[in-house]
Amino acid sequence: MTFLRVSLARVFRDSSATLPRLVPALCPAIPLRMKAPHIILTASFPRRISHLANPSVSRTTTIRHAPCQSWSQAMSQLDPSCTAPRDTTLSSYKPNTMPSKSLTLILAATPSLGIGKSGGLPWPQLKQEMGYFARVTKRTWPTGISEGDAAGQMAEKRTRMNAVVMGRKTWDSIPERFRPLAGRVNVVVTRDTNAFTKTLGNGEEQGGRTGNTPSPLVASSVSDALQQLQSDKVGIEVDKIMVIGGASIYEQALKRKEAKHVLLTKIQREYECDTFFSEDLDGTNWKKASPEELKEFTGEAFEHGTEVEEKDVRFEFCLYNRVA
């Protein structure tokens, strides 16, 4: 805009061009009501319009344009019907809401998609699988890589964590000494939020902290959990949002457009289960990622490959991405 102002000043100064010839080309929306009187823009550019000669007395009207004024603002002082446009610069733009983050579901399941039995896991404890779960749900990416962050809005926050969203039964299945899951924002989804909040022990009050780990948030639904995680209530920067169960919480998450990834540990044999994952990942809505994509997504090295055997149980780490 400064270049335009200087250029216009030179045009008027050097060529004695008149404004009625240039305004229709530069600002076609500005009505030009004076025909005979000429309007000349001076090259001095003082602070504001300092002289406006009466066209009935003088046939030349001089506008001294301020550097801080836009062209249309100066014109509006000459003609009230010409109003300055609203400021639409990025500095004045404030989004109403932050962009939504994607959801990643993480689970282990049998070939028939069984995920649980009597509130626990039907297969033996697999240390390698549990270690994978802990690392992946804790690992964050440098600021700027995390999707959904409005540029610059989260830079001032010092703590950066992933969030794990779970149902009340999943929370209860975690040994008390490990609750809340360390190094992650825990969100417990339950229909009776008041009753659950009362069960939290000392130091576990909603929105507080236990050591370096935020105390659990309590939500009435997955939608409520997402709203809380993307508000200032958390008090830290949330990187990834990962849904860790159980079955009804997975179902709620899958109904949302934000559910874009599933990290599935495929248990290669059947176990008796009473709880199942409802989504057919081999259908047309999902596509299995390559091992290289899995490595990039999780940050895991998989030095011995993505297929592992432990306690006579073979399992494979997989990533599925939503395509429809």
Backbone torsions as a table, in degrees:
resi	resn	phi	psi	omega
1	MET	NA	-38.8	177.9
2	THR	-60.9	-42.4	179.3
3	PHE	-61.6	-40.5	179.9
4	LEU	-63.9	-42.5	-179.3
5	ARG	-63.0	-46.1	-179.4
6	VAL	-62.7	-42.1	-179.4
7	SER	-62.7	-43.0	178.7
8	LEU	-62.7	-39.6	179.6
9	ALA	-60.6	-42.1	-179.7
10	ARG	-66.5	-37.9	179.5
11	VAL	-60.9	-48.1	-178.4
12	PHE	-67.1	-37.4	-176.4
13	ARG	-72.6	-42.1	-172.1
14	ASP	-86.6	-34.0	-173.1
15	SER	-109.7	-3.4	-178.2
16	SER	57.0	31.0	178.1
17	ALA	-67.2	151.8	-179.4
18	THR	-105.5	148.1	-175.8
19	LEU	-62.0	-38.7	-179.5
20	PRO	-58.3	-22.6	179.5
21	ARG	-81.5	-28.0	-173.3
22	LEU	-97.8	-32.4	-175.8
23	VAL	-58.3	-44.8	-179.9
24	PRO	-58.3	-30.8	-179.6
25	ALA	-80.0	-40.7	-176.4
26	LEU	-82.2	-41.9	-176.1
27	CYS	-133.0	76.0	-175.5
28	PRO	-62.4	-19.9	-177.8
29	ALA	-79.9	-12.0	-176.7
30	ILE	-83.7	119.2	178.5
31	PRO	-72.0	133.7	-179.1
32	LEU	-109.1	105.7	-171.8
33	ARG	-96.2	-17.4	-179.2
34	MET	-96.7	126.9	-177.0
35	LYS	-101.2	-56.5	-175.9
36	ALA	-74.8	-48.2	-176.8
37	PRO	-64.4	141.6	177.5
38	HIS	-96.9	150.0	178.1
39	ILE	-120.2	124.7	-176.4
40	ILE	-120.2	129.8	178.4
41	LEU	-90.6	123.8	-178.5
42	THR	-79.8	158.1	-177.2
43	ALA	-89.9	-2.3	-174.2
44	SER	-79.4	-27.5	177.3
45	PHE	51.5	60.1	174.4
46	PRO	-73.9	-172.0	-169.2
47	ARG	-63.2	-42.4	-178.2
48	ARG	-152.1	176.5	178.9
49	ILE	-62.0	117.6	-174.6
50	SER	-106.6	-16.0	-179.1
51	HIS	-147.9	126.9	176.0
52	LEU	-130.9	100.1	-176.7
53	ALA	-73.1	144.4	178.5
54	ASN	-70.5	118.4	-178.0
55	PRO	-58.2	-25.9	179.6
56	SER	-72.2	-19.3	179.6
57	VAL	-102.2	-47.6	-178.7
58	SER	-118.3	139.3	-179.6
59	ARG	-86.6	4.1	178.3
60	THR	-125.3	122.8	177.7
61	THR	-108.1	125.6	-177.4
62	THR	-103.7	126.6	175.6
63	ILE	-110.0	123.4	174.9
64	ARG	-101.9	109.2	-169.2
65	HIS	-87.7	132.9	179.8
66	ALA	-83.7	142.9	176.9
67	PRO	-59.7	-29.5	-177.7
68	CYS	-85.4	-3.7	179.2
69	GLN	-97.4	144.7	171.8
70	SER	-82.1	166.4	179.7
71	TRP	-58.5	-45.7	-177.1
72	SER	-70.3	-28.7	175.9
73	GLN	-65.8	-40.4	177.6
74	ALA	-65.1	-41.2	-179.8
75	MET	-65.9	-32.9	-178.5
76	SER	-67.0	-24.9	176.4
77	GLN	-73.1	-25.5	176.9
78	LEU	-83.1	-42.0	-177.4
79	ASP	-128.6	107.9	-176.5
80	PRO	-58.8	-22.6	-179.6
81	SER	-74.4	-11.8	178.4
82	CYS	-98.9	107.9	-176.4
83	THR	-102.6	146.7	180.0
84	ALA	-71.8	141.2	179.8
85	PRO	-69.5	155.4	178.0
86	ARG	-67.8	143.7	-179.8
87	ASP	-68.2	120.9	-179.7
88	THR	-119.9	25.1	179.3
89	THR	-69.4	158.5	-179.2
90	LEU	-62.0	-31.2	-177.5
91	SER	-64.9	-25.1	-178.7
92	SER	-96.7	-2.3	-176.9
93	TYR	-89.9	127.2	177.9
94	LYS	-128.6	113.2	-178.2
95	PRO	-65.0	145.9	179.7
96	ASN	-72.9	-36.2	-179.8
97	THR	-139.0	155.0	176.4
98	MET	-80.0	149.0	177.4
99	PRO	-59.3	144.7	-178.2
100	SER	-72.5	142.4	175.0
101	LYS	-85.3	156.4	175.9
102	SER	-79.3	158.6	177.2
103	LEU	-107.5	138.8	173.9
104	THR	-118.1	122.9	175.0
105	LEU	-91.3	136.8	178.9
106	ILE	-129.7	129.4	-175.7
107	LEU	-161.6	165.2	170.3
108	ALA	-119.0	141.3	-175.3
109	ALA	-151.0	152.7	176.0
110	THR	-77.8	174.7	177.4
111	PRO	-57.2	-29.2	177.8
112	SER	-92.0	13.2	177.8
113	LEU	67.4	27.5	171.0
114	GLY	-73.2	134.2	-176.6
115	ILE	-123.6	-8.7	-177.7
116	GLY	-165.6	163.5	178.3
117	LYS	-148.9	120.2	177.1
118	SER	53.9	39.8	176.8
119	GLY	81.4	4.3	179.5
120	GLY	-134.5	-168.1	178.7
121	LEU	-94.0	136.7	-177.3
122	PRO	-79.3	-15.1	-179.5
123	TRP	-102.0	165.0	179.5
124	PRO	-61.6	158.8	175.4
125	GLN	-63.5	124.4	-178.6
126	LEU	-109.5	104.3	-174.4
127	LYS	-61.5	-37.3	-179.4
128	GLN	-67.6	-37.2	179.0
129	GLU	-71.5	-39.3	179.1
130	MET	-67.7	-37.6	177.0
131	GLY	-65.3	-40.0	176.6
132	TYR	-60.3	-46.3	179.3
133	PHE	-58.6	-45.9	-177.9
134	ALA	-64.2	-45.3	-177.9
135	ARG	-65.5	-45.3	-175.2
136	VAL	-68.9	-38.5	-179.4
137	THR	-75.7	-18.0	177.4
138	LYS	-92.1	-31.9	-169.7
139	ARG	-67.2	127.1	177.0
140	THR	-112.6	164.6	179.3
141	TRP	-109.4	156.5	-178.9
142	PRO	-57.5	150.3	178.3
143	THR	-56.6	135.5	-178.4
144	GLY	107.9	-25.2	177.5
145	ILE	-89.7	-31.9	-178.2
146	SER	-58.6	128.6	-177.2
147	GLU	-79.0	153.3	174.7
148	GLY	88.8	-9.2	-179.8
149	ASP	-77.3	129.5	172.0
150	ALA	-68.5	134.6	-173.3
151	ALA	-55.6	124.1	173.3
152	GLY	81.3	-11.4	-173.3
153	GLN	-77.8	-23.6	-176.0
154	MET	-107.6	2.4	-171.6
155	ALA	-64.0	-29.4	-174.5
156	GLU	-80.0	-11.5	-178.8
157	LYS	-78.6	136.3	-171.5
158	ARG	-91.3	-36.0	-176.6
159	THR	-95.5	136.0	-177.2
160	ARG	-130.4	121.8	-178.1
161	MET	-142.0	158.8	167.5
162	ASN	-84.4	162.6	175.6
163	ALA	-115.4	142.0	174.2
164	VAL	-117.1	125.1	-178.2
165	VAL	-106.6	128.0	-175.9
166	MET	-143.3	161.4	174.3
167	GLY	-84.5	171.0	-178.7
168	ARG	-61.2	-40.8	-178.8
169	LYS	-66.5	-38.0	177.3
170	THR	-64.5	-41.7	176.5
171	TRP	-58.8	-45.2	-178.5
172	ASP	-66.6	-26.9	-178.8
173	SER	-76.0	-15.1	178.8
174	ILE	-81.2	128.2	177.3
175	PRO	-51.7	139.0	-173.0
176	GLU	-56.3	-35.2	-178.0
177	ARG	-68.3	-16.7	179.7
178	PHE	-101.8	6.0	-179.5
179	ARG	-102.9	137.9	-9.3
180	PRO	-71.4	160.2	179.3
181	LEU	-59.4	124.3	-171.1
182	ALA	-66.5	146.5	174.3
183	GLY	72.3	15.2	179.7
184	ARG	-141.5	152.2	172.2
185	VAL	-81.0	115.3	-179.7
186	ASN	-91.5	130.7	175.7
187	VAL	-125.0	122.2	-179.6
188	VAL	-104.9	123.3	179.9
189	VAL	-97.9	123.6	-179.1
190	THR	-149.8	149.1	179.0
191	ARG	-68.4	-36.7	-177.6
192	ASP	-105.1	83.6	-175.5
193	THR	-66.4	-36.8	-178.3
194	ASN	-65.5	-44.8	-179.5
195	ALA	-63.7	-41.3	-179.5
196	PHE	-67.8	-40.6	-179.7
197	THR	-58.7	-36.4	-179.7
198	LYS	-68.0	-23.6	-178.7
199	THR	-80.8	-13.4	-178.7
200	LEU	-67.9	135.7	-178.1
201	GLY	-76.9	-178.9	177.8
202	ASN	-59.8	135.3	-179.5
203	GLY	84.9	-3.8	179.6
204	GLU	-110.4	15.9	-179.8
205	GLU	-56.2	146.1	-176.9
206	GLN	-58.2	128.6	177.4
207	GLY	83.5	-2.1	178.2
208	GLY	-88.5	-155.6	-179.9
209	ARG	-141.2	145.6	170.2
210	THR	-121.0	101.4	-173.2
211	GLY	67.6	-130.9	178.8
212	ASN	-91.0	-0.1	-178.0
213	THR	-103.8	128.9	177.4
214	PRO	-60.8	142.5	174.0
215	SER	-68.5	156.7	-171.2
216	PRO	-64.2	143.2	167.9
217	LEU	-87.9	151.6	179.9
218	VAL	-118.8	127.4	-176.7
219	ALA	-129.4	153.1	-179.1
220	SER	-88.1	-13.4	-179.2
221	SER	-163.4	171.8	175.6
222	VAL	-64.3	-38.2	177.9
223	SER	-61.0	-43.4	177.8
224	ASP	-63.3	-39.9	178.4
225	ALA	-60.6	-44.1	-180.0
226	LEU	-64.0	-40.8	179.3
227	GLN	-62.6	-42.1	179.6
228	GLN	-66.5	-40.6	-177.4
229	LEU	-69.2	-24.5	179.9
230	GLN	-101.9	16.0	175.6
231	SER	-109.9	178.7	178.9
232	ASP	-79.4	-0.9	-176.6
233	LYS	-63.2	-33.0	-176.7
234	VAL	-67.7	-41.0	179.1
235	GLY	83.0	0.6	176.4
236	ILE	-137.1	172.4	178.0
237	GLU	-88.2	121.5	178.1
238	VAL	-91.7	124.7	179.3
239	ASP	-88.4	-86.7	179.9
240	LYS	-96.3	150.0	173.7
241	ILE	-113.6	118.9	-174.6
242	MET	-121.2	129.9	179.9
243	VAL	-96.1	124.5	-172.0
244	ILE	-114.6	8.0	175.3
245	GLY	119.5	176.4	-0.8
246	GLY	-86.6	-152.8	-170.2
247	ALA	-58.7	-44.7	-177.6
248	SER	-68.5	-31.3	178.5
249	ILE	-72.7	-38.9	173.7
250	TYR	-59.0	-43.6	-179.0
251	GLU	-62.0	-43.8	177.4
252	GLN	-60.0	-44.1	-177.7
253	ALA	-65.2	-41.4	-177.2
254	LEU	-65.2	-20.8	178.6
255	LYS	-78.0	-10.1	-177.6
256	ARG	-96.8	145.4	-179.7
257	LYS	-66.7	-20.8	-179.6
258	GLU	-72.5	-16.2	-179.5
259	ALA	-75.0	97.1	-172.3
260	LYS	-114.8	-14.6	-175.3
261	HIS	-138.5	145.0	172.1
262	VAL	-129.9	121.0	172.2
263	LEU	-95.2	106.8	-175.1
264	LEU	-111.8	126.2	168.3
265	THR	-94.0	112.0	-177.7
266	LYS	-84.3	109.1	172.7
267	ILE	-77.7	124.9	-167.8
268	GLN	-85.4	12.0	175.8
269	ARG	-142.8	160.7	-177.6
270	GLU	-85.6	145.9	171.8
271	TYR	-133.0	154.0	177.3
272	GLU	-68.2	124.4	-176.9
273	CYS	-131.9	154.2	172.8
274	ASP	-121.0	1.7	178.7
275	THR	-131.5	135.4	-173.2
276	PHE	-133.5	152.4	173.1
277	PHE	-83.6	133.4	-168.4
278	SER	-88.0	-14.4	-171.9
279	GLU	-95.7	132.3	175.5
280	ASP	-85.3	101.4	-176.4
281	LEU	-74.8	-13.8	176.8
282	ASP	-89.6	4.7	177.8
283	GLY	-79.6	-169.9	-174.0
284	THR	-79.0	-12.5	-177.0
285	ASN	-83.2	-11.6	-175.0
286	TRP	-131.9	152.6	177.5
287	LYS	-133.3	130.4	179.0
288	LYS	-73.3	131.2	-179.1
289	ALA	-81.9	160.8	177.2
290	SER	-75.3	161.8	175.7
291	PRO	-56.6	-34.8	179.0
292	GLU	-66.0	-40.6	177.5
293	GLU	-66.4	-37.7	177.3
294	LEU	-62.4	-43.7	178.2
295	LYS	-60.2	-45.1	-178.4
296	GLU	-65.6	-39.0	-176.5
297	PHE	-71.1	-39.5	-174.9
298	THR	-94.5	-23.2	-174.1
299	GLY	80.5	7.4	179.5
300	GLU	-84.4	147.6	-179.5
301	ALA	-83.9	-34.9	-176.7
302	PHE	50.5	54.0	-176.6
303	GLU	-60.3	-30.1	-179.6
304	HIS	-104.7	19.6	179.1
305	GLY	91.2	173.6	-178.2
306	THR	-90.5	-7.0	176.0
307	GLU	-104.3	128.4	-172.3
308	VAL	-131.3	152.9	173.3
309	GLU	-127.8	132.9	179.4
310	GLU	-151.2	131.3	-179.9
311	LYS	53.7	43.4	179.7
312	ASP	62.3	19.6	177.1
313	VAL	-116.2	121.0	175.7
314	ARG	-95.1	138.6	178.4
315	PHE	-148.9	158.5	-176.3
316	GLU	-130.3	135.4	176.1
317	PHE	-87.1	128.0	-176.2
318	CYS	-135.1	156.9	172.2
319	LEU	-127.1	130.2	173.9
320	TYR	-117.5	133.9	178.5
321	ASN	-112.1	138.2	-179.7
322	ARG	-73.6	133.4	-179.4
323	VAL	-118.6	-7.4	179.6
324	ALA	-152.2	NA	NA
